[in-house]
Amino acid sequence: MLWVKAFHVIFMVTWFAALFYLPRLFVYHAMSSDEISNERFKVMERKLYFGIMTPGAVLTIIFGVWMLVDYGWALYASMGWLQLKMLIVAILVGYHFYCGKIVKEFRQDINQRGHLFYRWFNELPVLLLVAVIILVVVKPF
């Protein structure tokens, strides 16, 4: 079971690295004005989203579910910290898919938001990561 937990953490770190970096690419992409930069950002965003971020998310969830099944979901189902963590994971999955929508908008050259939006957008996963770590380590309720 420790191997499963280790891989869960490894892929969670991979996923979050991409969740932090992709919106930062959006900031720079929204600020770029030349075609060469725009095309370069499109390639970087696509590769990050499909090559690193999505596999990291899928594997994080697979290993997380594996732990829930092995530890016995019924044992933890009534624990508030786990329920809140699951809610945050659901929000992160939504954020992930919204990032995919943004990647598509940039790819089609239909982005309507400026770099300031993406600077703020970039902060949400940081707050969610802090919340998840506190919930898992401290288990406040």
Backbone as CSV, one residue per row, in Angstrom:
resi,resn,N_x,N_y,N_z,CA_x,CA_y,CA_z,C_x,C_y,C_z
1,MET,0.825,-1.205,0.000,0.000,0.000,0.000,0.867,1.267,0.000
2,LEU,2.049,1.190,0.587,2.920,2.371,0.574,3.364,2.722,-0.848
3,TRP,3.499,1.720,-1.718,3.830,1.989,-3.120,2.704,2.754,-3.802
4,VAL,1.491,2.359,-3.516,0.333,3.034,-4.102,0.292,4.480,-3.627
5,LYS,0.505,4.690,-2.340,0.515,6.049,-1.789,1.643,6.870,-2.403
6,ALA,2.828,6.255,-2.560,3.959,6.966,-3.158,3.640,7.409,-4.578
7,PHE,3.068,6.493,-5.377,2.729,6.859,-6.755,1.605,7.895,-6.793
8,HIS,0.680,7.832,-5.860,-0.367,8.858,-5.769,0.268,10.235,-5.567
9,VAL,1.214,10.315,-4.655,1.879,11.594,-4.369,2.731,12.034,-5.563
10,ILE,3.450,11.105,-6.181,4.287,11.445,-7.344,3.445,12.049,-8.464
11,PHE,2.333,11.404,-8.781,1.512,11.911,-9.879,0.738,13.161,-9.481
12,MET,0.439,13.312,-8.187,-0.196,14.552,-7.713,0.769,15.728,-7.893
13,VAL,2.040,15.506,-7.579,3.042,16.559,-7.775,3.175,16.897,-9.258
14,THR,3.176,15.878,-10.104,3.239,16.098,-11.554,2.045,16.917,-12.033
15,TRP,0.863,16.526,-11.576,-0.361,17.229,-11.968,-0.307,18.684,-11.519
16,PHE,0.076,18.908,-10.264,0.103,20.273,-9.761,1.181,21.119,-10.430
17,ALA,2.304,20.518,-10.767,3.327,21.281,-11.490,2.733,21.842,-12.779
18,ALA,1.974,21.002,-13.472,1.334,21.445,-14.714,0.208,22.437,-14.442
19,LEU,-0.552,22.213,-13.345,-1.619,23.153,-12.989,-1.056,24.535,-12.654
20,PHE,0.162,24.574,-12.144,0.807,25.858,-11.864,1.384,26.487,-13.132
21,TYR,1.948,25.661,-14.013,2.679,26.191,-15.161,1.786,26.563,-16.341
22,LEU,0.757,25.759,-16.615,-0.081,26.040,-17.786,-0.738,27.418,-17.720
23,PRO,-1.356,27.797,-16.606,-1.916,29.158,-16.556,-0.848,30.255,-16.690
24,ARG,0.379,29.961,-16.253,1.463,30.929,-16.446,1.767,31.064,-17.931
25,LEU,1.714,29.953,-18.662,1.866,30.037,-20.124,0.747,30.874,-20.731
26,PHE,-0.473,30.739,-20.182,-1.591,31.551,-20.671,-1.299,33.037,-20.489
27,VAL,-0.688,33.392,-19.364,-0.330,34.801,-19.112,0.567,35.298,-20.232
28,TYR,1.638,34.554,-20.497,2.602,34.977,-21.513,2.000,34.926,-22.916
29,HIS,1.159,33.927,-23.156,0.518,33.819,-24.466,-0.409,35.005,-24.700
30,ALA,-1.174,35.383,-23.679,-2.088,36.521,-23.804,-1.321,37.818,-24.043
31,MET,-0.070,37.880,-23.604,0.751,39.088,-23.777,1.500,39.098,-25.105
32,SER,1.592,37.942,-25.766,2.383,37.881,-26.999,1.592,38.470,-28.162
33,SER,2.339,39.033,-29.101,1.671,39.664,-30.241,2.214,39.193,-31.588
34,ASP,3.339,38.482,-31.578,3.887,38.032,-32.863,3.506,36.579,-33.121
35,GLU,3.425,36.233,-34.381,2.953,34.911,-34.803,3.872,33.788,-34.344
36,ILE,5.171,34.019,-34.354,6.116,32.972,-33.942,5.901,32.616,-32.479
37,SER,5.761,33.619,-31.625,5.502,33.367,-30.202,4.168,32.681,-30.004
38,ASN,3.132,33.148,-30.683,1.811,32.535,-30.553,1.850,31.055,-30.908
39,GLU,2.527,30.712,-31.984,2.615,29.309,-32.395,3.424,28.491,-31.393
40,ARG,4.486,29.072,-30.870,5.307,28.378,-29.875,4.481,28.095,-28.613
41,PHE,3.704,29.085,-28.158,2.865,28.886,-26.976,1.801,27.818,-27.221
42,LYS,1.245,27.788,-28.403,0.238,26.760,-28.724,0.828,25.359,-28.575
43,VAL,2.036,25.174,-29.074,2.702,23.862,-28.974,2.986,23.531,-27.510
44,MET,3.529,24.486,-26.774,3.853,24.253,-25.367,2.610,23.920,-24.555
45,GLU,1.546,24.676,-24.769,0.297,24.446,-24.027,-0.288,23.075,-24.336
46,ARG,-0.296,22.711,-25.609,-0.841,21.411,-26.011,-0.036,20.272,-25.408
47,LYS,1.279,20.356,-25.504,2.124,19.285,-24.969,2.011,19.184,-23.450
48,LEU,1.949,20.315,-22.777,1.826,20.295,-21.324,0.484,19.722,-20.905
49,TYR,-0.593,20.161,-21.563,-1.929,19.709,-21.182,-2.125,18.218,-21.449
50,PHE,-1.776,17.788,-22.659,-2.051,16.400,-23.045,-0.929,15.436,-22.664
51,GLY,0.301,15.920,-22.587,1.434,15.030,-22.328,1.822,14.882,-20.879
52,ILE,1.516,15.889,-20.058,1.924,15.851,-18.654,0.728,16.021,-17.718
53,MET,-0.053,17.065,-17.941,-1.116,17.408,-17.004,-2.217,16.359,-16.956
54,THR,-2.717,15.951,-18.101,-3.815,14.978,-18.119,-3.369,13.604,-17.620
55,PRO,-2.226,13.066,-18.080,-1.790,11.789,-17.484,-1.550,11.906,-15.976
56,GLY,-0.994,13.036,-15.520,-0.796,13.231,-14.078,-2.106,13.215,-13.318
57,ALA,-3.117,13.862,-13.868,-4.433,13.897,-13.217,-5.060,12.510,-13.176
58,VAL,-5.033,11.823,-14.305,-5.651,10.495,-14.384,-4.969,9.534,-13.408
59,LEU,-3.654,9.534,-13.385,-2.935,8.612,-12.510,-3.083,8.998,-11.039
60,THR,-3.155,10.291,-10.743,-3.426,10.727,-9.371,-4.763,10.160,-8.903
61,ILE,-5.767,10.275,-9.730,-7.111,9.804,-9.364,-7.140,8.277,-9.276
62,ILE,-6.494,7.593,-10.205,-6.468,6.126,-10.157,-5.839,5.639,-8.852
63,PHE,-4.677,6.168,-8.501,-4.011,5.724,-7.277,-4.769,6.176,-6.027
64,GLY,-5.430,7.324,-6.098,-6.258,7.765,-4.982,-7.447,6.850,-4.747
65,VAL,-8.115,6.465,-5.822,-9.248,5.543,-5.700,-8.761,4.179,-5.206
66,TRP,-7.613,3.762,-5.698,-7.022,2.497,-5.259,-6.826,2.512,-3.739
67,MET,-6.306,3.613,-3.208,-6.124,3.716,-1.751,-7.456,3.684,-1.022
68,LEU,-8.447,4.392,-1.561,-9.768,4.373,-0.920,-10.338,2.958,-0.856
69,VAL,-10.186,2.225,-1.941,-10.702,0.863,-1.987,-9.921,-0.028,-1.015
70,ASP,-8.589,0.068,-1.044,-7.765,-0.776,-0.182,-7.949,-0.457,1.307
71,TYR,-8.033,0.828,1.634,-8.211,1.208,3.035,-9.649,0.993,3.500
72,GLY,-10.538,0.864,2.589,-11.944,0.685,2.930,-12.661,2.015,2.962
73,TRP,-13.340,2.310,1.862,-14.058,3.574,1.726,-15.010,3.803,2.891
74,ALA,-15.678,2.765,3.346,-16.666,2.915,4.426,-16.018,3.432,5.702
75,LEU,-14.771,3.050,5.933,-14.060,3.502,7.129,-13.867,5.014,7.132
76,TYR,-13.580,5.560,5.966,-13.266,6.982,5.875,-14.430,7.847,5.387
77,ALA,-15.483,7.245,4.897,-16.568,7.988,4.252,-17.205,9.030,5.154
78,SER,-17.212,8.783,6.456,-17.850,9.725,7.366,-16.890,10.801,7.877
79,MET,-15.642,10.736,7.490,-14.656,11.710,7.960,-14.749,12.983,7.135
80,GLY,-14.972,14.072,7.814,-15.163,15.355,7.143,-13.979,15.794,6.309
81,TRP,-12.765,15.536,6.802,-11.583,15.971,6.060,-11.517,15.294,4.695
82,LEU,-11.890,14.011,4.620,-11.841,13.297,3.348,-12.939,13.775,2.410
83,GLN,-14.107,14.031,2.948,-15.196,14.536,2.119,-14.817,15.886,1.509
84,LEU,-14.216,16.755,2.325,-13.791,18.056,1.817,-12.663,17.905,0.800
85,LYS,-11.737,16.974,1.057,-10.671,16.733,0.084,-11.262,16.280,-1.252
86,MET,-12.256,15.404,-1.215,-12.890,14.939,-2.444,-13.577,16.078,-3.190
87,LEU,-14.187,16.981,-2.451,-14.794,18.158,-3.077,-13.722,19.006,-3.765
88,ILE,-12.603,19.191,-3.098,-11.516,19.983,-3.687,-10.966,19.286,-4.928
89,VAL,-10.829,17.967,-4.880,-10.368,17.223,-6.056,-11.351,17.415,-7.215
90,ALA,-12.633,17.399,-6.922,-13.644,17.632,-7.974,-13.484,19.036,-8.566
91,ILE,-13.224,20.017,-7.715,-12.987,21.393,-8.199,-11.736,21.425,-9.074
92,LEU,-10.689,20.715,-8.643,-9.452,20.662,-9.430,-9.671,20.002,-10.791
93,VAL,-10.488,18.965,-10.826,-10.795,18.321,-12.105,-11.538,19.311,-13.006
94,GLY,-12.473,20.064,-12.445,-13.156,21.101,-13.216,-12.197,22.164,-13.720
95,TYR,-11.275,22.590,-12.861,-10.243,23.562,-13.247,-9.396,22.993,-14.381
96,HIS,-9.044,21.728,-14.256,-8.251,21.044,-15.278,-8.964,21.102,-16.639
97,PHE,-10.243,20.737,-16.662,-10.987,20.750,-17.921,-11.178,22.172,-18.447
98,TYR,-11.317,23.137,-17.546,-11.424,24.523,-17.988,-10.107,24.969,-18.639
99,CYS,-8.985,24.510,-18.085,-7.692,24.794,-18.725,-7.663,24.213,-20.136
100,GLY,-8.217,23.017,-20.307,-8.284,22.416,-21.642,-9.111,23.255,-22.602
101,LYS,-10.188,23.837,-22.086,-11.019,24.741,-22.902,-10.210,25.966,-23.327
102,ILE,-9.410,26.484,-22.411,-8.585,27.652,-22.723,-7.509,27.296,-23.747
103,VAL,-6.898,26.115,-23.593,-5.912,25.658,-24.584,-6.553,25.650,-25.973
104,LYS,-7.776,25.149,-26.052,-8.493,25.095,-27.333,-8.763,26.506,-27.867
105,GLU,-9.160,27.430,-26.984,-9.415,28.809,-27.419,-8.154,29.456,-27.980
106,PHE,-7.032,29.269,-27.299,-5.778,29.824,-27.815,-5.407,29.166,-29.140
107,ARG,-5.600,27.839,-29.233,-5.267,27.118,-30.466,-6.070,27.662,-31.646
108,GLN,-7.335,28.036,-31.381,-8.211,28.546,-32.440,-8.123,30.068,-32.582
109,ASP,-7.222,30.688,-31.826,-7.029,32.146,-31.854,-8.303,32.912,-31.507
110,ILE,-9.052,32.395,-30.524,-10.286,33.087,-30.105,-10.244,33.495,-28.629
111,ASN,-9.065,33.552,-28.046,-8.959,33.983,-26.650,-9.450,35.417,-26.514
112,GLN,-10.295,35.675,-25.527,-10.851,37.010,-25.302,-10.363,37.638,-23.990
113,ARG,-9.510,36.928,-23.243,-9.081,37.421,-21.924,-7.649,37.939,-21.980
114,GLY,-7.386,38.907,-21.113,-6.044,39.470,-21.032,-5.188,38.760,-20.004
115,HIS,-3.938,39.175,-19.939,-2.991,38.514,-19.042,-3.352,38.680,-17.572
116,LEU,-4.041,39.746,-17.201,-4.416,39.919,-15.790,-5.403,38.849,-15.337
117,PHE,-6.338,38.480,-16.186,-7.255,37.391,-15.848,-6.463,36.123,-15.545
118,TYR,-5.506,35.801,-16.404,-4.744,34.568,-16.228,-3.815,34.634,-15.021
119,ARG,-3.359,35.816,-14.652,-2.549,35.948,-13.426,-3.376,35.565,-12.207
120,TRP,-4.623,35.996,-12.157,-5.503,35.634,-11.049,-5.935,34.171,-11.146
121,PHE,-6.226,33.739,-12.338,-6.626,32.356,-12.587,-5.545,31.385,-12.103
122,ASN,-4.304,31.774,-12.217,-3.152,30.973,-11.835,-3.078,30.730,-10.326
123,GLU,-3.757,31.536,-9.527,-3.640,31.426,-8.069,-4.537,30.351,-7.465
124,LEU,-5.616,29.973,-8.129,-6.556,29.019,-7.548,-5.912,27.679,-7.180
125,PRO,-5.119,27.039,-8.052,-4.545,25.757,-7.657,-3.610,25.855,-6.451
126,VAL,-2.978,27.001,-6.271,-2.112,27.186,-5.088,-2.956,27.093,-3.825
127,LEU,-4.066,27.801,-3.800,-4.939,27.781,-2.629,-5.519,26.389,-2.390
128,LEU,-5.888,25.714,-3.462,-6.456,24.378,-3.325,-5.414,23.369,-2.849
129,LEU,-4.175,23.507,-3.308,-3.110,22.625,-2.840,-2.872,22.808,-1.344
130,VAL,-2.826,24.036,-0.885,-2.647,24.309,0.545,-3.766,23.645,1.344
131,ALA,-4.984,23.794,0.873,-6.130,23.202,1.572,-6.028,21.679,1.613
132,VAL,-5.680,21.048,0.500,-5.581,19.587,0.451,-4.482,19.088,1.390
133,ILE,-3.331,19.723,1.370,-2.224,19.285,2.224,-2.609,19.407,3.694
134,ILE,-3.226,20.510,4.064,-3.662,20.675,5.453,-4.693,19.608,5.815
135,LEU,-5.643,19.357,4.953,-6.655,18.339,5.233,-6.041,16.957,5.420
136,VAL,-5.099,16.591,4.551,-4.524,15.249,4.593,-3.579,15.084,5.785
137,VAL,-2.799,16.097,6.082,-1.797,15.974,7.142,-2.410,16.225,8.512
138,VAL,-3.188,17.285,8.658,-3.721,17.680,9.948,-5.028,16.942,10.280
139,LYS,-5.814,16.637,9.250,-7.145,16.009,9.431,-7.952,16.753,10.507
140,PRO,-8.256,18.021,10.242,-8.862,18.859,11.279,-10.272,18.446,11.701
141,PHE,-10.954,17.652,10.918,-12.300,17.178,11.304,-12.639,15.929,10.548
